[in-house]
Amino acid sequence: MNHSKGTAKINLDGPGTYYYGSASGNDEGRGLTGSIVIGGEVPDHAKLDRPPQPRP
């Protein structure tokens, strides 16, 4: 078993939901997954073609 730890630096390009998981062993099978949710306004070119959604 690997009990090491560290840090990661990532550059996310805008609002949205980003998913991540482990690429080694069976960590994902044991539940090592997660998501990062970033709120904010999405540029027009990145919006989905769907009806307006209610805002909180």
PyMOL commands that set and color helices and strands:
alter all, ss='L'
color gray80, all
select helices_A, chain A and resi 44-46
alter helices_A, ss='H'
color red, helices_A
select strands_A, chain A and resi 16-21+33-38
alter strands_A, ss='S'
color yellow, strands_A
deselect
rebuild
show_as cartoon
